[in-house]
Amino acid sequence: MPRMRLVKDAFEQLKKDDPDTDVTLYALRTIVKSGLVPTVRLGRKVLINYDSLLEYFRFGDKKQTATDAIRQINR
């Protein structure tokens, strides 16, 4: 079962796991708003998958951007 946390709680857990982290609550909210990690909205609350957050920090952004995609050349 995924560990779903409120953004604030995910930040507190991250600080507990790594007290010397430079990640701020603002940075975490920015990551969430940009859609880099999976979230679920429950009314006004946003739950973040904490394991996916750790994976994001471990491996970075795996999303394919427009510059990474192969596009067809129109002649």
CYANA upper distance limits for C-alpha pairs under 8 A (distance plus 0.5 A):
  2 PRO  CA     49 ASN  CA      6.86
  2 PRO  CA     50 TYR  CA      8.05
  2 PRO  CA     51 ASP  CA      7.48
  3 ARG  CA     49 ASN  CA      6.26
  3 ARG  CA     50 TYR  CA      6.03
  3 ARG  CA     51 ASP  CA      7.01
  4 MET  CA     47 LEU  CA      6.23
  4 MET  CA     48 ILE  CA      5.87
  4 MET  CA     49 ASN  CA      5.12
  4 MET  CA     50 TYR  CA      6.39
  5 ARG  CA      9 ASP  CA      6.23
  5 ARG  CA     10 ALA  CA      5.89
  5 ARG  CA     47 LEU  CA      5.63
  5 ARG  CA     48 ILE  CA      5.75
  5 ARG  CA     49 ASN  CA      7.00
  5 ARG  CA     50 TYR  CA      6.91
  6 LEU  CA     10 ALA  CA      6.51
  6 LEU  CA     45 LYS  CA      7.65
  6 LEU  CA     46 VAL  CA      6.47
  6 LEU  CA     47 LEU  CA      5.13
  6 LEU  CA     48 ILE  CA      6.57
  7 VAL  CA     11 PHE  CA      6.71
  7 VAL  CA     28 LEU  CA      7.88
  7 VAL  CA     29 ARG  CA      7.43
  7 VAL  CA     46 VAL  CA      7.34
  7 VAL  CA     47 LEU  CA      6.97
  7 VAL  CA     48 ILE  CA      6.72
  8 LYS  CA     12 GLU  CA      6.80
  8 LYS  CA     25 LEU  CA      7.54
  9 ASP  CA     13 GLN  CA      6.60
 10 ALA  CA     14 LEU  CA      6.57
 10 ALA  CA     48 ILE  CA      7.83
 10 ALA  CA     50 TYR  CA      6.81
 11 PHE  CA     15 LYS  CA      6.72
 11 PHE  CA     24 THR  CA      8.16
 11 PHE  CA     25 LEU  CA      6.61
 11 PHE  CA     28 LEU  CA      7.68
 12 GLU  CA     16 LYS  CA      6.64
 13 GLN  CA     17 ASP  CA      6.59
 14 LEU  CA     18 ASP  CA      6.46
 14 LEU  CA     19 PRO  CA      8.23
 14 LEU  CA     21 THR  CA      8.36
 15 LYS  CA     19 PRO  CA      5.23
 15 LYS  CA     20 ASP  CA      7.88
 15 LYS  CA     21 THR  CA      7.07
 23 VAL  CA     27 ALA  CA      6.75
 23 VAL  CA     28 LEU  CA      7.48
 24 THR  CA     28 LEU  CA      6.78
 25 LEU  CA     29 ARG  CA      6.69
 26 TYR  CA     30 THR  CA      6.71
 27 ALA  CA     31 ILE  CA      6.78
 28 LEU  CA     32 VAL  CA      6.79
 29 ARG  CA     33 LYS  CA      6.59
 30 THR  CA     34 SER  CA      6.61
 31 ILE  CA     35 GLY  CA      7.02
 31 ILE  CA     36 LEU  CA      6.24
 31 ILE  CA     37 VAL  CA      7.58
 32 VAL  CA     36 LEU  CA      6.73
 32 VAL  CA     37 VAL  CA      6.62
 32 VAL  CA     38 PRO  CA      8.31
 32 VAL  CA     39 THR  CA      7.79
 32 VAL  CA     48 ILE  CA      8.21
 35 GLY  CA     39 THR  CA      8.31
 36 LEU  CA     56 TYR  CA      8.21
 36 LEU  CA     61 ASP  CA      7.30
 36 LEU  CA     63 LYS  CA      8.36
 37 VAL  CA     48 ILE  CA      7.86
 37 VAL  CA     49 ASN  CA      7.87
 37 VAL  CA     52 SER  CA      6.70
 37 VAL  CA     53 LEU  CA      6.51
 37 VAL  CA     56 TYR  CA      7.52
 38 PRO  CA     48 ILE  CA      6.80
 38 PRO  CA     49 ASN  CA      6.63
 38 PRO  CA     52 SER  CA      7.50
 39 THR  CA     46 VAL  CA      6.99
 39 THR  CA     47 LEU  CA      5.94
 39 THR  CA     48 ILE  CA      5.06
 39 THR  CA     49 ASN  CA      6.80
 40 VAL  CA     46 VAL  CA      6.24
 40 VAL  CA     47 LEU  CA      5.60
 40 VAL  CA     48 ILE  CA      7.10
 41 ARG  CA     45 LYS  CA      6.24
 41 ARG  CA     46 VAL  CA      5.05
 41 ARG  CA     47 LEU  CA      6.72
 42 LEU  CA     46 VAL  CA      6.74
 42 LEU  CA     47 LEU  CA      7.97
 48 ILE  CA     53 LEU  CA      8.10
 49 ASN  CA     53 LEU  CA      6.85
 50 TYR  CA     54 LEU  CA      6.87
 51 ASP  CA     55 GLU  CA      6.72
 52 SER  CA     56 TYR  CA      6.56
 53 LEU  CA     57 PHE  CA      6.89
 54 LEU  CA     58 ARG  CA      6.59
 55 GLU  CA     59 PHE  CA      6.45
 55 GLU  CA     60 GLY  CA      8.06
 56 TYR  CA     60 GLY  CA      5.34
 56 TYR  CA     61 ASP  CA      6.72
 64 GLN  CA     68 ASP  CA      6.54
 64 GLN  CA     69 ALA  CA      7.38
 65 THR  CA     69 ALA  CA      7.15
